[in-house]
Amino acid sequence: TAEPFDIELPLERDNGSRWLRIMGNPVVQNGKVVELVGGIQDITERKAFMHTIERQATRDSLTDLPNRQQFDTFLDREILAAQRRKQRLAVLFIDLDDFKSVNDNLGHSGGDVLLVEAATRIQACTRKSDTVARLSGDEFAVILPDIGSSESASVVAQKIVATMCQPFDIYSRQVFVSASLGVAVYPDDGADADTLLINADQAMYEVKKSLRNDYSFFTP
């Protein structure tokens, strides 16, 4: 039996893509479709608006990285995948050292420039399969799925620490910060997202209290 339909389809054109909503209601007589009553709507603007709303809910407005909410969702998903495949993953918690002095000396706009560049540098140290997120302020986090061994996490952590030591060019001035970084590994250091992030955060604070400009793995 013919059924009414209501579908949304993309339409690619030379001047850009559009979205169409196509609705149809078949008219049946004697078991046969004799007529189709319906219509077509251009819903491109509505789609663009919904996309903007979705990005605002899940992305950091400054760096366009996943925000804390999206990071938690991704970490839950990666833990489930690691459970199924019997793999290990690592969570890196990154905090910039002396970031407050940047805001104090160059204003919040200067701090924003540094945060955007820091996000770019962290991403350059990771794989496409990894997730880099901005949690809040000058705190970032990274998910490294399928690391094989802790050594793989060490390599990424070392790269991030090293790249943050390089000068940042802000308003024609060289600015120096560093990063304190903590690492927690699944399943050794936690079986759920909250525990892993808390333990990575704790490992980061141990670095913050002593060395700075370094990384440390979580230890009980």
C-alpha positions as CSV (number, residue, x, y, z in Angstrom):
1,T,0.0,0.0,0.0
2,A,1.3,3.4,-0.9
3,E,2.2,5.5,2.2
4,P,2.6,9.2,2.6
5,F,6.2,10.4,2.8
6,D,8.1,13.4,4.2
7,I,11.8,13.4,3.4
8,E,14.7,15.9,3.4
9,L,17.3,15.8,0.6
10,P,20.4,17.8,-0.3
11,L,20.6,19.3,-3.7
12,E,24.0,20.2,-5.2
13,R,24.1,23.1,-7.6
14,D,26.8,25.1,-9.2
15,N,26.1,28.1,-6.9
16,G,26.1,26.0,-3.8
17,S,24.1,23.3,-2.1
18,R,20.5,23.6,-1.0
19,W,18.2,21.5,1.2
20,L,14.7,20.5,0.1
21,R,11.9,19.0,2.0
22,I,9.7,16.8,-0.2
23,M,6.2,15.8,1.0
24,G,3.9,13.5,-0.8
25,N,0.5,11.8,-0.2
26,P,-0.5,9.2,-2.7
27,V,-4.2,9.1,-3.7
28,V,-5.3,5.5,-4.2
29,Q,-8.3,4.2,-6.1
30,N,-9.1,0.6,-6.6
31,G,-5.8,-0.4,-5.1
32,K,-3.8,1.8,-7.5
33,V,-2.0,5.1,-7.1
34,V,-3.8,7.6,-9.4
35,E,-2.4,10.8,-8.1
36,L,0.3,12.2,-5.9
37,V,-0.5,15.3,-3.8
38,G,2.4,17.1,-2.1
39,G,4.8,19.9,-2.2
40,I,8.5,20.9,-2.1
41,Q,10.0,23.4,0.4
42,D,13.4,25.0,0.3
43,I,14.7,24.5,3.9
44,T,18.3,25.6,3.4
45,E,18.1,28.4,5.9
46,R,16.4,26.3,8.5
47,K,19.2,23.6,8.1
48,A,21.9,26.3,8.4
49,F,20.3,27.7,11.6
50,M,20.0,24.2,13.2
51,H,23.6,23.5,12.3
52,T,24.7,26.8,14.0
53,I,22.7,25.9,17.1
54,E,24.2,22.4,17.2
55,R,27.7,23.8,16.9
56,Q,27.1,26.3,19.7
57,A,26.0,23.5,22.0
58,T,28.9,21.2,21.3
59,R,31.9,23.4,20.1
60,D,34.0,25.9,21.9
61,S,33.2,29.3,20.4
62,L,36.8,30.5,20.5
63,T,38.9,27.6,19.2
64,D,36.1,25.6,17.5
65,L,37.3,22.5,19.4
66,P,34.8,20.2,21.0
67,N,33.6,21.6,24.4
68,R,33.4,19.8,27.7
69,Q,30.0,18.4,27.0
70,Q,31.1,17.0,23.6
71,F,34.4,15.7,25.1
72,D,32.5,13.7,27.7
73,T,30.3,12.2,24.9
74,F,33.4,11.3,22.8
75,L,35.2,9.8,25.8
76,D,32.2,7.6,26.7
77,R,32.1,6.4,23.1
78,E,35.8,5.7,23.0
79,I,35.7,3.7,26.3
80,L,32.9,1.5,24.9
81,A,34.9,0.9,21.8
82,A,38.0,0.1,23.8
83,Q,36.0,-2.4,25.9
84,R,34.7,-4.2,22.8
85,R,38.2,-4.4,21.2
86,K,40.1,-5.0,24.4
87,Q,42.3,-1.9,23.7
88,R,43.8,0.8,25.8
89,L,43.3,4.5,25.6
90,A,44.8,7.5,27.3
91,V,43.4,10.8,28.5
92,L,45.7,13.8,28.6
93,F,44.7,16.8,30.8
94,I,46.6,20.0,29.8
95,D,46.9,23.2,31.8
96,L,48.9,26.2,30.5
97,D,51.4,27.6,33.0
98,D,51.4,31.4,33.7
99,F,48.5,32.0,31.4
100,K,47.1,34.6,33.8
101,S,50.1,36.8,33.2
102,V,49.2,36.9,29.5
103,N,45.8,38.2,30.2
104,D,47.2,40.7,32.7
105,N,49.8,42.1,30.2
106,L,48.1,41.8,26.9
107,G,44.4,41.8,27.8
108,H,41.9,39.0,27.3
109,S,42.0,39.5,23.5
110,G,45.8,38.7,23.6
111,G,45.0,35.7,25.8
112,D,42.4,34.5,23.2
113,V,45.0,34.7,20.4
114,L,47.3,32.5,22.5
115,L,44.5,30.0,23.2
116,V,43.7,29.6,19.6
117,E,47.3,29.1,18.7
118,A,47.7,26.6,21.6
119,A,44.8,24.6,20.3
120,T,46.4,24.5,16.8
121,R,49.7,23.3,18.3
122,I,48.0,20.6,20.4
123,Q,46.1,19.3,17.3
124,A,49.4,19.2,15.4
125,C,50.8,16.8,17.9
126,T,47.9,14.3,17.6
127,R,46.5,11.9,15.0
128,K,43.3,12.4,13.1
129,S,41.7,9.6,15.2
130,D,42.4,11.5,18.4
131,T,40.1,14.1,20.0
132,V,41.3,17.5,21.2
133,A,38.9,19.6,23.3
134,R,38.9,22.8,25.3
135,L,37.4,22.1,28.7
136,S,37.5,25.7,30.1
137,G,39.8,28.7,30.4
138,D,43.3,27.5,29.6
139,E,42.5,23.8,30.1
140,F,42.6,21.3,27.3
141,A,42.1,17.6,27.1
142,V,43.0,14.9,24.6
143,I,41.7,11.4,24.0
144,L,44.2,9.0,22.5
145,P,42.3,5.8,21.5
146,D,44.1,2.5,20.8
147,I,47.5,3.5,22.1
148,G,48.9,0.0,22.4
149,S,51.2,0.9,25.2
150,S,51.8,3.9,27.6
151,E,54.8,4.8,25.5
152,S,52.6,6.1,22.8
153,A,50.9,8.5,25.2
154,S,54.4,9.6,26.4
155,V,55.4,10.5,22.9
156,V,52.3,12.7,22.4
157,A,52.7,14.3,25.9
158,Q,56.4,15.1,25.2
159,K,55.5,16.7,21.9
160,I,52.8,18.9,23.5
161,V,55.1,20.0,26.3
162,A,57.8,20.8,23.8
163,T,55.6,22.8,21.4
164,M,54.1,24.9,24.2
165,C,57.6,26.1,25.1
166,Q,58.1,27.7,21.7
167,P,57.3,31.5,21.7
168,F,53.9,32.7,20.8
169,D,53.8,35.8,18.5
170,I,51.0,38.0,19.9
171,Y,50.6,41.6,18.7
172,S,54.2,41.6,17.4
173,R,55.4,40.5,20.8
174,Q,57.0,37.2,21.8
175,V,55.1,35.6,24.7
176,F,56.3,32.5,26.5
177,V,54.2,30.0,28.5
178,S,54.5,26.3,29.2
179,A,52.2,23.4,29.9
180,S,51.6,21.0,32.8
181,L,50.2,17.7,31.6
182,G,48.7,14.7,33.3
183,V,48.0,11.3,31.8
184,A,45.5,8.6,32.8
185,V,45.2,5.3,31.0
186,Y,42.2,3.0,30.5
187,P,41.6,0.5,32.0
188,D,44.6,0.8,34.4
189,D,43.6,4.2,35.9
190,G,39.8,4.0,35.6
191,A,37.0,2.2,33.8
192,D,34.8,5.2,33.2
193,A,35.1,8.7,31.8
194,D,34.7,10.6,35.1
195,T,37.4,8.6,36.8
196,L,39.9,8.9,33.9
197,L,39.5,12.6,33.7
198,I,39.8,13.2,37.4
199,N,42.9,11.1,37.6
200,A,44.5,12.8,34.6
201,D,43.6,16.1,36.3
202,Q,45.2,15.0,39.5
203,A,48.4,13.9,37.7
204,M,48.5,17.3,36.0
205,Y,48.3,19.1,39.4
206,E,51.2,17.0,40.7
207,V,53.3,18.5,37.8
208,K,51.9,21.9,38.5
209,K,52.9,21.8,42.2
210,S,56.5,20.8,41.5
211,L,58.1,20.9,38.0
212,R,55.7,22.6,35.6
213,N,56.6,22.4,31.9
214,D,56.4,18.6,32.1
215,Y,54.0,15.7,32.2
216,S,53.2,12.8,34.6
217,F,51.2,9.6,34.5
218,F,48.7,9.1,37.2
219,T,49.7,6.9,40.2
220,P,47.4,5.9,43.0
